[in-house]
């Protein structure tokens, strides 16, 4: 495939600011910029030649793209979160990341290797299995409080008591978001009584909460492309996955739950 090198820099500069969504988009834009029409195969080869890959677009929550918010997140990570994790690694503190997940009993569509397209039944109900979890940043042990109604301040207090009942002989810090039911006086008073430190994440910062990655792992491991005829088997699959987090799944989670946190300081934002 021969491309006119005189246009390569122009195309590369344009695509850095306006990434094409498809090969067809790239083909059309290259023709507009250069007057040359190439086949989709040639376009794909050219995009790879100049260092481009088809990557999944990430997202920044809410107002997380605001420079001041990004700086706040960076300061939190460097001066509060990382020192705590250093203590956890040294064995002088237990750090747990806390969050709730709401698993609806429905069809979770994914990909499978097959000879013809496969369909799975979708459960008719809309029952929901709520899990409030705390994962130990070092051991990957998961402590959970579950119900089929709502996660509220009472659920958080139950989780605090469960963590205190572990009998750890080192200070406990839990890292959690700013959900109203987690910041209420009831939760703060119980945490103080139990001697558990509450470290609240900056707003719009789910990328700094390790347990978010655990919920993604659960969906991939036991929900996508899997059919559960009844709600009980659905709940059992999720609970079983979480119970094995620091045993059967520990090797996988060591990589997935590494302490490498996404920074938005230098990411490229898609142009409007």
Long-range contacts (C-beta under 8 A, 24 or more apart in sequence): 1-38, 1-42, 1-45, 1-46, 3-36, 3-38, 3-46, 3-49, 4-34, 4-36, 7-33, 7-34, 7-36, 8-50, 10-34, 11-50, 12-50, 15-47, 15-50, 15-52, 16-268, 17-271, 18-271, 19-270, 23-47, 57-270, 58-262, 58-267, 60-204, 60-264, 60-267, 60-269, 61-204, 61-205, 61-206, 61-207, 62-203, 62-204, 63-203, 63-204, 64-204, 64-205, 64-264, 65-264, 65-269, 69-202, 69-203, 69-204, 70-263, 70-264, 70-265, 71-265, 72-202, 73-202, 73-205, 73-208, 73-263, 73-264, 74-263, 74-265, 76-201, 76-202, 76-205, 76-208, 77-208, 77-261, 77-263, 80-199, 81-175, 81-199, 81-208, 81-261, 82-259, 84-173, 84-175, 84-199, 85-137, 85-259, 88-137, 88-138, 89-138, 91-170, 92-170, 92-171, 93-170, 93-171, 93-172, 93-173, 94-136, 94-138, 94-168, 94-170, 94-171, 94-172, 94-173, 95-136, 95-137, 95-138, 95-172, 95-173, 95-174, 95-175, 96-134, 96-135, 96-136, 96-137, 96-143, 96-163, 96-172, 96-173, 96-174, 96-175, 97-134, 97-135, 97-137, 97-174, 97-175, 97-176, 97-209, 97-210, 97-211, 98-132, 98-133, 98-134, 98-156, 98-159, 98-174, 98-175, 98-176, 98-182, 98-209, 98-211, 99-132, 99-133, 99-176, 99-177, 99-209, 99-211, 99-212, 99-215, 100-130, 100-131, 100-132, 100-133, 100-151, 100-155, 100-179, 101-130, 101-131, 101-133, 101-215, 101-218, 102-128, 102-129, 102-130, 102-131, 102-151, 103-128, 103-129, 103-130, 103-131, 103-218, 103-223, 103-234, 103-238, 104-128, 104-129, 105-129, 105-228, 105-231, 105-234, 107-227, 108-219, 108-223, 108-224, 108-225, 108-226, 109-224, 109-225, 110-220, 110-224, 110-225, 111-225, 112-225, 118-225, 120-225, 120-226, 120-227, 121-227, 121-229, 123-228, 123-229, 123-231, 123-234, 125-231, 127-231, 129-231, 129-234, 129-235, 129-238, 130-155, 131-238, 131-242, 132-156, 132-158, 132-159, 133-211, 133-214, 133-242, 134-159, 134-162, 134-163, 134-174, 134-211, 135-210, 135-211, 135-214, 135-245, 135-257, 136-246, 137-210, 137-257, 137-259, 139-246, 140-245, 140-246, 140-249, 140-250, 140-253, 140-254, 140-257, 141-245, 141-246, 142-214, 142-242, 142-243, 142-245, 142-246, 144-239, 144-242, 146-235, 146-239, 151-181, 152-181, 153-181, 153-182, 153-184, 153-186, 153-187, 155-181, 156-181, 156-182, 156-187, 157-186, 157-187, 157-190, 160-187, 160-190, 160-191, 160-194, 160-196, 161-190, 161-194, 163-194, 163-196, 164-194, 164-195, 164-196, 171-195, 171-197, 172-196, 172-197, 173-197, 173-198, 173-199, 174-198, 174-199, 175-199, 175-201, 175-208, 175-209, 175-210, 176-200, 176-201, 176-209, 177-201, 177-205, 177-206, 177-209, 178-203, 207-261, 207-262, 207-264, 208-261, 210-257, 210-259, 213-256, 213-257, 214-242, 214-245, 214-253, 214-256, 214-257, 217-241, 217-249, 217-252, 217-253, 217-256, 218-242, 221-249
